[in-house]
Amino acid sequence: MTYKIHFEKMPDYIAATITGTNSRTAVAQYLQEVLAESVRQDCFRVLIDERLEGPRLDVMEVFAVVSEGSMKALGRFEAMAYVDEQMGDMASFAETVAINRGMPIAVFDNLEDARAWLSRQKPGADEQNIFRERR
């Protein structure tokens, strides 16, 4: 495993901080761990803070990881705030791919905005409002 994941239970969500080396395999694996931890804690509101180092995934790798991850988690999450300060222009693409596959997600380049967005997403809210109410 080329990454480490730390989970912290917050009052309304699970915070997952991921450190290590960036790779398609690492991202796919930690997303599975986030889903498993959500099931274990019966909490489907998540903030992912990805701090992986190394070259960023290319567009096809992002598409594949996001598509596969979204399908495995379909219907499970109420809201997911995803932070990757290094994602740059790829953030919008990844977010669009996930939303088009039914994930209630927003991608951010900083924790402050991600926490604020997540705090506005109420448990049990209409998923379509998450898609329309970007920020």
C-alpha positions in Angstrom: 0.0 0.0 0.0 1.5 3.4 -1.0 -0.8 5.5 1.0 -2.1 6.0 4.6 -5.6 6.9 5.5 -6.7 8.5 8.8 -10.4 8.6 9.7 -11.9 11.1 12.2 -15.6 11.0 13.2 -16.9 14.5 13.2 -20.4 15.4 14.5 -22.1 15.2 11.1 -19.6 13.4 8.8 -16.5 11.3 8.6 -13.3 13.1 7.7 -10.7 11.0 5.8 -7.2 12.3 5.3 -5.1 10.4 2.7 -1.3 10.8 2.5 1.3 8.9 0.4 2.1 8.4 -3.2 -0.4 9.2 -6.0 -1.4 6.4 -8.3 -4.6 5.1 -9.9 -4.4 2.0 -7.7 -4.0 4.1 -4.5 -7.0 6.3 -5.3 -9.2 3.3 -6.1 -8.2 1.5 -3.0 -8.7 4.4 -0.6 -12.1 5.1 -2.1 -13.1 1.5 -1.2 -11.8 2.1 2.3 -13.8 5.3 2.6 -17.0 3.4 1.6 -16.2 0.5 4.0 -15.7 3.0 6.9 -18.9 4.8 6.1 -20.8 1.5 6.2 -19.0 0.5 9.5 -19.9 3.9 11.1 -23.3 4.1 9.4 -22.4 7.6 8.3 -22.7 8.5 4.6 -21.6 12.1 4.7 -17.8 12.3 4.0 -15.0 14.8 3.6 -12.0 13.4 1.7 -8.8 15.4 2.1 -6.4 13.9 -0.5 -2.8 14.8 0.0 -1.1 12.4 -2.3 2.3 13.3 -3.7 3.7 12.7 -7.2 2.4 13.1 -10.7 -1.3 13.7 -11.1 -3.5 11.1 -12.8 -4.1 11.8 -16.5 -7.6 12.4 -17.9 -8.3 8.7 -18.8 -7.1 7.5 -15.3 -9.3 10.1 -13.6 -12.3 9.0 -15.8 -11.7 5.3 -15.0 -11.2 5.8 -11.2 -14.2 8.1 -10.8 -16.5 6.0 -13.0 -15.6 2.8 -11.2 -15.7 4.3 -7.7 -19.0 6.0 -8.4 -20.6 2.8 -9.6 -19.4 0.9 -6.5 -20.8 3.6 -4.2 -24.0 4.2 -6.1 -26.8 5.2 -3.8 -24.7 5.0 -0.6 -23.5 8.6 0.1 -25.6 11.5 1.1 -22.9 14.1 0.5 -19.2 13.9 -0.3 -16.8 16.9 -0.2 -13.5 16.0 -2.0 -10.4 18.2 -1.5 -7.3 18.0 -3.6 -5.2 21.1 -3.7 -3.2 19.9 -6.6 -6.0 18.7 -8.9 -6.3 22.0 -10.8 -8.4 22.0 -13.9 -9.0 18.2 -13.6 -11.3 18.9 -10.5 -14.2 20.1 -12.6 -13.9 17.1 -14.9 -13.7 14.6 -12.1 -16.7 16.3 -10.4 -18.8 16.2 -13.6 -18.0 12.5 -14.2 -19.0 11.6 -10.6 -22.2 13.7 -10.7 -23.2 12.2 -14.0 -23.0 8.8 -12.3 -25.2 9.8 -9.4 -22.7 10.8 -6.8 -23.7 13.7 -4.5 -20.2 15.3 -4.6 -18.4 18.6 -4.9 -14.7 18.9 -5.5 -12.7 21.7 -3.8 -9.1 23.0 -3.7 -9.3 23.9 0.0 -10.7 22.4 3.2 -12.5 25.6 4.3 -14.8 25.7 1.3 -15.3 21.9 1.5 -16.4 22.0 5.1 -18.7 25.0 4.4 -20.4 23.1 1.5 -20.7 19.9 3.5 -22.3 21.8 6.4 -25.0 23.1 4.1 -25.9 19.6 2.9 -28.5 18.4 5.3 -28.9 14.7 6.1 -31.7 13.2 4.0 -31.8 16.2 1.7 -33.0 15.8 -1.9 -30.0 14.6 -3.8 -30.9 16.7 -6.8 -30.5 19.9 -4.7 -26.9 18.9 -4.1 -26.4 18.8 -7.8 -28.0 22.2 -8.4 -26.6 24.0 -5.3 -23.0 23.8 -6.2 -21.5 26.4 -3.8 
